[in-house]
């Protein structure tokens, strides 16, 4: 292994670690949703709103943070985001948990942690050659497994020690990472800050067709993952009467599988069309969501349906950013990542609120799952049509080229 390859891998590892730790913080409220619903006497909608607020803030925050990363680089932005996240983590764990209003305020600022994604994608993208970017960004995407860490540890630490423990631990590891990142992270050699203001660069990113296409695909792919990683414990408790600990453990299994499969989405997209990977992944989501809408027995049908859905959503998430890495100019990756990442996060914000509202009105989640199946089917058709359109343009270009050479 060359010195350059070793350096690339080190930077990838540090970025992935930072992403995972910030996502651990970002997901602290979800496993405790049932706890706060009981202690603060929340309705299903209030509980859903509480766990969804960090998602929407972290999503929208990716837009300016992505542009700032293009300007200042990941070496600056990773420590800044990690340090800023410590404040709401400590506020919620030690002060805000007594009041619903205070929890919403704390959750709002906890959303800062979710912007780490928009720092890592352009940082990693700049370190790797085009033919390896899909896989590299997919590896970085495994940092979303921080939500699994939260699911596996938060409730257990709260039950065996106290509510403050998981928040104190997360604040400590974020502080350690922030210091380590400031000392060890380096931006890719030759990285140049883009010209122009952040507003002009964001406007330029919006003019790219791939920005809007990737945003739509990511809103369903990653949005579906976020929605279930946030709301699955509540769903399993209400539908299958699981304890909070059991529900959090099963949610962790969903998250881990999606995380493990995500690099495969990038790897496959480096070798075959990303749109083909997306079409297959969304087709699988369509089927599994339709199956789960019938509320089958937890063992084995519902378990298989959710795990298969997790794998498909992970595959789709990896494929979308392989598409971005392959088709977006290096100087614009951060800005485009901001918009696409925001779409993914917002895609995860709306479903928990809808699921909570639908359940309150009907006593069933079937309507929400049928809606997911329909949307996933539309995304599969969109990915297929985009691939067909691209193939047609290639054929036209080839014919035109031949005609020109003859002429």
C-alpha distance (Angstrom), angle and dihedral (degrees) to the residues before:
residue distance angle dihedral
X1 . . .
X2 3.80 . .
X3 3.79 124.0 .
X4 3.81 89.2 -110.5
X5 3.81 92.6 53.2
X6 3.80 91.1 48.0
X7 3.79 90.6 51.0
X8 3.80 91.6 48.6
X9 3.78 91.6 50.8
X10 3.80 91.9 47.7
X11 3.80 91.4 52.0
X12 3.82 90.0 46.7
X13 3.80 90.5 50.9
X14 3.81 93.5 48.5
X15 3.80 92.3 47.2
X16 3.81 92.5 48.2
X17 3.80 90.7 49.1
X18 3.79 91.3 50.8
X19 3.78 91.2 48.7
X20 3.82 91.6 49.6
X21 3.81 94.1 48.9
X22 3.79 93.3 48.1
X23 3.80 90.6 47.1
X24 3.80 88.7 50.5
X25 3.79 87.4 57.8
X26 3.80 92.3 42.6
X27 3.82 90.9 55.9
X28 3.81 99.2 46.3
X29 3.80 95.0 106.0
X30 3.81 98.4 51.4
X31 3.84 99.2 69.3
X32 3.82 89.3 45.4
X33 3.81 94.4 49.3
X34 3.80 92.6 104.2
X35 3.82 91.0 46.5
X36 3.80 92.8 52.5
X37 3.81 91.9 43.3
X38 3.80 88.5 58.8
X39 3.81 99.0 39.8
X40 3.82 94.9 44.0
X41 3.85 96.2 34.0
X42 3.80 94.7 -122.6
X43 3.79 128.9 178.1
X44 3.81 119.4 -127.0
X45 3.80 90.1 -99.7
X46 3.83 93.0 49.5
X47 3.79 90.4 49.5
X48 3.80 91.0 49.5
X49 3.81 90.8 48.6
X50 3.80 91.7 50.2
X51 3.81 94.1 55.8
X52 3.81 93.0 38.8
X53 3.84 99.3 53.2
X54 3.84 95.1 76.6
X55 3.81 87.9 49.2
X56 3.80 96.0 56.5
X57 3.81 94.2 42.7
X58 3.79 92.2 47.0
X59 3.78 88.8 48.7
X60 3.80 99.0 50.0
X61 3.79 90.2 39.9
X62 3.80 89.4 62.7
X63 3.79 90.4 72.4
X64 3.83 97.3 65.3
X65 3.82 92.6 31.5
X66 3.80 91.4 54.1
X67 3.80 90.3 52.1
X68 3.82 90.9 46.5
X69 3.81 89.8 51.4
X70 3.80 90.3 54.1
X71 3.81 86.6 53.1
X72 3.81 103.9 39.5
X73 3.81 104.1 19.0
X74 3.79 133.0 -127.6
X75 3.79 93.0 -78.7
X76 3.80 88.5 71.2
X77 3.78 101.1 30.9
X78 3.82 100.8 50.1
X79 3.85 93.8 59.3
X80 3.83 91.3 42.0
X81 3.82 94.8 52.2
X82 3.81 92.4 43.8
X83 3.81 92.9 49.9
X84 3.81 92.9 46.2
X85 3.82 90.7 52.8
X86 3.80 92.9 58.2
X87 3.82 92.5 71.0
X88 3.84 99.0 60.3
X89 3.81 90.9 39.6
X90 3.81 91.0 58.5
X91 3.81 92.7 39.8
X92 3.81 93.6 55.2
X93 3.80 95.3 42.3
X94 3.79 97.6 46.6
X95 3.82 108.0 22.9
X96 3.79 116.9 8.3
X97 3.80 102.1 53.6
X98 3.82 92.9 85.7
X99 3.81 94.5 66.3
X100 3.80 133.9 48.1
X101 3.82 91.6 -146.4
X102 3.81 91.1 50.9
X103 3.80 90.3 47.6
X104 3.80 90.5 54.4
X105 3.81 90.3 50.8
X106 3.79 91.1 47.9
X107 3.79 91.2 46.1
X108 3.79 89.8 51.4
X109 3.79 92.4 58.5
X110 3.79 92.0 38.1
X111 3.79 84.0 67.5
X112 3.83 87.6 77.3
X113 3.80 87.1 79.8
X114 3.79 90.7 63.4
X115 3.81 91.6 61.5
X116 3.83 90.6 70.2
X117 3.79 87.4 88.7
X118 3.81 91.4 65.8
X119 3.81 89.0 52.6
X120 3.79 96.6 51.0
X121 3.80 102.5 46.7
X122 3.84 97.2 60.4
X123 3.81 90.2 37.7
X124 3.82 93.3 54.2
X125 3.80 93.5 37.1
X126 3.82 91.1 58.7
X127 3.81 92.6 53.1
X128 3.82 97.3 55.2
X129 3.82 134.1 62.6
X130 3.84 117.1 -111.7
X131 3.81 95.0 -102.4
X132 3.83 91.4 57.9
X133 3.79 101.3 37.4
X134 3.79 96.7 92.9
X135 3.79 92.4 56.2
X136 3.83 93.9 40.1
X137 3.80 93.1 51.1
X138 3.81 88.1 45.4
X139 3.81 90.1 55.2
X140 3.80 89.3 49.0
X141 3.79 88.3 50.5
X142 3.79 88.9 62.4
X143 3.79 84.7 78.5
X144 3.79 86.4 82.5
X145 3.80 82.1 79.9
X146 3.79 85.0 85.8
X147 3.78 84.8 89.1
X148 3.81 88.3 60.8
X149 3.81 90.4 53.2
X150 3.78 88.0 53.9
X151 3.79 92.7 47.6
X152 3.80 93.4 49.8
X153 3.80 97.8 44.4
X154 3.82 112.6 25.3
X155 3.80 100.4 71.5
X156 3.82 93.1 38.3
X157 3.80 93.0 51.1
X158 3.80 90.9 46.3
X159 3.81 93.0 49.2
X160 3.80 96.5 45.0
X161 3.81 98.6 37.5
X162 3.81 119.8 4.3
X163 3.79 143.5 -69.0
X164 3.80 93.0 -91.0
X165 3.81 95.5 58.9
X166 3.84 101.4 77.7
X167 3.80 91.3 44.4
X168 3.80 92.5 49.5
X169 3.81 91.8 49.0
X170 3.80 93.1 49.2
X171 3.81 91.7 48.5
X172 3.80 89.4 51.3
X173 3.80 96.2 50.0
X174 3.81 91.6 45.6
X175 3.80 90.1 53.2
X176 3.81 91.1 49.4
X177 3.79 91.8 47.7
X178 3.80 93.1 47.3
X179 3.79 91.0 55.1
X180 3.82 92.6 44.2
X181 3.81 92.5 47.6
X182 3.79 92.1 50.6
X183 3.82 89.5 53.7
X184 3.82 101.0 39.8
X185 3.79 110.9 26.5
X186 3.79 117.9 98.5
X187 3.79 128.4 -179.2
X188 3.80 117.5 -122.6
X189 3.82 115.7 -80.6
X190 3.76 111.9 -95.7
X191 3.79 94.5 21.1
X192 3.79 109.5 153.4
X193 3.77 126.2 -166.7
X194 3.81 110.8 -115.4
X195 3.77 119.2 -111.3
X196 3.78 123.1 -114.1
X197 3.76 134.3 39.4
X198 3.79 124.7 -54.7
X199 3.80 89.8 -110.2
X200 3.81 92.9 54.6
X201 3.81 91.4 47.1
X202 3.79 92.2 49.8
X203 3.80 89.7 48.8
X204 3.81 90.1 50.9
X205 3.81 90.5 51.2
X206 3.80 90.1 53.7
X207 3.79 89.9 55.9
X208 3.81 91.3 62.4
X209 3.80 112.6 95.9
X210 3.78 91.4 -147.5
X211 3.83 89.8 61.1
X212 3.80 92.2 63.2
X213 3.79 94.7 39.6
X214 3.79 93.8 49.5
X215 3.81 90.9 44.3
X216 3.81 91.9 56.0
X217 3.80 92.7 47.6
X218 3.80 93.7 45.3
X219 3.80 92.6 47.3
X220 3.80 88.0 65.5
X221 3.82 100.3 31.2
X222 3.78 102.2 45.4
X223 3.80 92.1 20.7
X224 3.78 89.6 60.4
X225 3.78 90.7 50.2
X226 3.82 92.5 49.3
X227 3.79 92.7 46.0
X228 3.80 93.5 53.9
X229 3.80 94.4 40.5
X230 3.81 87.4 55.0
X231 3.80 101.2 38.0
X232 3.80 105.8 26.5
X233 3.84 94.9 91.0
X234 3.82 89.9 55.5
X235 3.81 91.6 44.7
X236 3.80 93.3 50.7
X237 3.80 92.1 47.2
X238 3.80 93.7 50.3
X239 3.81 98.3 40.5
X240 3.80 103.5 32.4
X241 3.84 100.9 21.8
X242 3.80 93.9 -124.2
X243 3.78 121.1 166.3
X244 3.83 116.2 -107.5
X245 3.81 90.0 -107.2
X246 3.82 94.3 50.4
X247 3.81 91.5 44.9
X248 3.80 91.8 50.3
X249 3.82 90.6 49.3
X250 3.81 92.2 52.2
X251 3.80 90.3 46.5
X252 3.81 87.8 53.3
X253 3.81 89.5 54.8
X254 3.81 89.5 52.9
X255 3.81 90.8 50.0
X256 3.81 95.9 45.0
X257 3.80 93.0 52.1
X258 3.82 92.3 48.7
X259 3.80 89.4 48.5
X260 3.80 94.2 49.5
X261 3.79 93.0 48.6
X262 3.82 96.3 46.7
X263 3.85 95.7 82.5
X264 3.80 88.0 52.1
X265 3.80 88.1 60.3
X266 3.80 90.0 55.5
X267 3.80 93.7 41.6
X268 3.81 93.1 50.9
X269 3.80 90.7 46.4
X270 3.82 89.8 55.3
X271 3.82 87.2 58.7
X272 3.80 106.2 32.3
X273 3.78 132.2 20.7
X274 3.80 112.6 -62.4
X275 3.80 87.9 -141.4
X276 3.81 90.2 60.5
X277 3.80 90.6 52.9
X278 3.80 89.8 48.8
X279 3.81 93.7 49.2
X280 3.81 91.9 53.0
X281 3.81 93.5 44.2
X282 3.80 94.8 50.9
X283 3.79 90.6 45.0
X284 3.81 88.4 58.3
X285 3.82 91.5 48.1
X286 3.80 89.4 52.5
X287 3.79 92.5 55.4
X288 3.81 97.3 42.8
X289 3.82 93.9 46.7
X290 3.80 90.1 50.6
X291 3.81 90.5 50.4
X292 3.80 92.7 49.4
X293 3.81 91.1 48.9
X294 3.82 86.7 71.3
X295 3.84 88.7 60.9
X296 3.81 96.0 -128.4
X297 3.79 124.3 -169.5
X298 3.80 113.1 -67.6
X299 3.81 91.7 -124.9
X300 2.90 115.9 81.8
X301 3.83 109.7 -22.2
X302 3.81 102.4 49.2
X303 3.80 91.8 41.1
X304 3.81 91.8 51.8
X305 3.81 91.4 45.1
X306 3.80 94.1 52.0
X307 3.80 95.2 43.5
X308 3.80 91.9 48.1
X309 3.80 89.3 48.2
X310 3.81 89.8 50.2
X311 3.80 91.3 53.6
X312 3.81 91.5 49.0
X313 3.80 93.2 48.5
X314 3.81 90.4 49.3
X315 3.80 90.1 49.8
X316 3.80 91.4 50.3
X317 3.81 93.3 47.4
X318 3.80 91.7 53.1
X319 3.80 92.6 46.8
X320 3.81 94.4 51.9
X321 3.79 94.1 57.9
X322 3.77 91.6 42.8
X323 3.80 83.8 59.3
X324 3.83 90.6 50.6
X325 3.81 93.4 46.6
X326 3.78 91.6 50.1
X327 3.79 100.1 44.2
X328 3.82 107.9 30.7
X329 3.84 122.6 82.0
X330 3.82 111.3 -110.4
X331 3.82 93.6 -116.2
X332 3.80 91.0 56.7
X333 3.80 101.1 43.3
X334 3.81 93.4 97.1
X335 3.80 94.4 50.7
X336 3.80 93.1 44.8
X337 3.81 90.4 45.4
X338 3.79 88.5 53.8
X339 3.79 92.8 56.8
X340 3.80 95.4 40.4
X341 3.80 92.6 44.8
X342 3.80 90.1 48.6
X343 3.79 89.9 52.8
X344 3.81 89.8 51.2
X345 3.77 93.0 50.1
X346 3.79 93.3 45.4
X347 3.77 87.4 49.4
X348 3.79 85.7 60.1
X349 3.81 94.4 45.0
X350 3.78 100.0 60.1
X351 3.84 102.2 48.1
X352 3.84 97.0 60.4
X353 3.80 90.1 52.1
X354 3.80 91.3 47.7
X355 3.79 92.1 45.3
X356 3.80 90.9 50.8
X357 3.82 92.2 48.1
X358 3.81 94.2 44.8
X359 3.79 91.5 49.1
X360 3.81 92.1 50.1
X361 3.80 91.1 50.8
X362 3.80 101.2 39.9
X363 3.79 107.4 15.7
X364 3.82 88.7 -125.8
X365 3.80 138.6 87.7
X366 3.81 94.7 -151.9
X367 3.80 94.4 103.8
X368 3.79 92.7 55.0
X369 3.81 93.2 48.8
X370 3.80 92.5 48.0
X371 3.80 87.6 52.1
X372 3.82 89.8 53.2
X373 3.80 90.8 50.1
X374 3.81 91.6 52.6
X375 3.81 94.0 47.2
X376 3.81 92.3 46.8
X377 3.81 90.0 51.2
X378 3.81 89.5 52.8
X379 3.81 90.8 50.7
X380 3.81 90.8 50.2
X381 3.79 89.8 53.1
X382 3.82 91.0 45.9
X383 3.81 92.0 52.2
X384 3.80 90.6 48.0
X385 3.80 92.9 49.1
X386 3.80 91.5 47.5
X387 3.79 90.0 53.3
X388 3.80 91.6 47.4
X389 3.80 91.0 48.8
X390 3.80 91.3 49.8
X391 3.83 91.3 49.3
X392 3.81 90.6 50.5
X393 3.82 91.8 50.8
X394 3.79 90.2 50.3
X395 3.81 91.2 52.2
X396 3.79 91.6 48.0
X397 3.80 90.5 49.9
X398 3.79 90.7 49.8
X399 3.81 92.2 50.4
X400 3.80 91.5 46.2
X401 3.78 90.5 49.6
X402 3.79 91.6 52.1
X403 3.79 91.7 48.4
X404 3.79 90.8 49.7
X405 3.78 92.1 50.4
X406 3.80 91.1 49.1
X407 3.79 91.3 48.1
